[in-house]
């Protein structure tokens, strides 16, 4: 394997650049440990899910640069980025990652607000009298 592989993950407005290399399981997000950056346990599980799926949580070091969106969007973008980077390392990981649904980009984004409406679909309150 080369020095390091990288990939991009996206979710809503969040974009993460993921750099993965051989190591001992350290995951850093924007210069902090991922458990410090993502304080909620379910978000921490989201981030390490691709590594746990291929039983390689302690074999790779991951550096993540996350921008935009909220914490949940960044965690899910990191999940996709890690899964894509693992594919670059070894294509044999593909069946396991695909079966877990980790290679699909979640395309759901916030619907835009329309004119004449209060929000995207919500109308102003109607008053008959």
C-alpha positions in Angstrom: 0.0 0.0 0.0 1.1 3.5 -0.7 1.6 6.2 1.9 -2.0 7.2 2.3 -5.3 7.2 0.4 -8.0 9.9 0.4 -11.6 10.3 -0.5 -14.5 12.8 -0.2 -17.7 12.2 1.6 -20.8 14.4 1.4 -24.1 14.7 3.3 -26.6 17.6 3.2 -24.3 20.7 3.3 -21.4 18.9 5.0 -18.2 17.9 3.1 -15.4 15.8 4.6 -12.0 15.0 3.1 -10.8 11.7 4.5 -7.1 10.6 4.6 -6.4 7.0 5.6 -3.1 5.3 6.2 -1.8 2.2 7.9 -1.7 2.7 11.7 -3.1 1.8 15.0 -6.7 3.1 14.9 -6.4 6.8 15.6 -9.2 8.9 14.2 -8.8 12.7 14.1 -11.4 15.2 13.0 -10.3 18.8 12.4 -7.3 18.3 14.8 -9.3 16.6 17.6 -10.0 13.0 18.5 -13.2 11.9 17.0 -14.8 11.1 20.4 -14.0 14.7 21.5 -15.4 16.2 18.2 -18.5 14.0 18.0 -19.7 14.0 21.6 -22.8 11.9 21.0 -22.2 8.1 21.1 -24.4 7.3 18.1 -22.4 9.8 15.9 -19.1 8.2 17.1 -20.6 4.8 16.0 -21.5 6.2 12.6 -17.9 7.3 12.0 -16.3 4.0 12.9 -19.0 1.8 11.3 -17.1 1.3 8.0 -13.9 0.2 9.9 -16.0 -2.1 12.1 -17.7 -3.6 9.1 -14.4 -4.9 7.7 -13.0 -5.7 11.2 -10.1 -3.1 10.7 -10.8 -0.6 13.5 -7.2 -0.9 14.8 -5.4 -1.2 11.5 -5.8 2.2 10.0 -5.2 5.8 11.0 -7.8 8.2 9.7 -7.5 12.0 9.4 -10.8 13.8 8.6 -11.2 17.5 7.5 -14.9 18.4 7.9 -16.5 21.6 6.8 -20.1 22.9 6.5 -23.4 21.6 7.8 -24.0 20.3 11.3 -22.4 17.7 13.4 -24.7 14.9 12.3 -24.2 15.7 8.6 -20.4 15.8 9.1 -20.5 12.4 10.9 -22.5 10.8 8.0 -20.2 12.5 5.5 -17.2 11.1 7.3 -18.8 7.6 7.2 -19.1 7.8 3.4 -15.6 9.2 3.0 -14.0 6.4 5.1 -15.9 3.8 3.2 -14.7 5.2 -0.1 -11.1 5.5 1.1 -11.2 1.9 2.2 -12.2 0.9 -1.3 -9.2 2.6 -2.7 -7.0 0.6 -0.4 -8.5 -2.8 -1.2 -11.3 -3.5 -3.6 -12.1 -6.7 -1.8 -13.8 -4.7 1.0 -16.6 -3.7 -1.5 -19.1 -6.6 -0.9 -19.1 -6.1 2.9 -19.3 -2.3 2.7 -22.0 -2.4 0.0 -24.1 -5.0 2.0 -24.0 -2.6 5.0 -25.2 0.3 2.7 -22.1 2.4 3.3 -21.3 3.2 -0.3 -24.5 5.0 -1.1 -24.5 8.8 -0.9 -27.7 10.0 0.9 -29.0 12.6 -1.5 -31.7 14.1 0.8 -31.2 17.8 1.3 -33.3 20.6 2.6 -36.1 21.7 0.2 -35.9 25.3 -0.8 -38.4 27.9 0.3 -41.0 28.9 -2.3 -42.4 32.4 -2.7 -45.9 32.9 -1.4 -45.3 30.3 1.3 -44.0 30.6 4.9 -41.5 27.7 4.4 -40.9 25.1 1.7 -44.5 23.7 1.9 -46.1 25.5 4.9 -48.6 28.2 3.8 -49.5 31.2 5.8 -52.5 30.8 8.1 -55.9 31.2 6.3 -58.5 33.4 7.9 -62.0 33.3 6.5 -63.1 36.3 8.5 
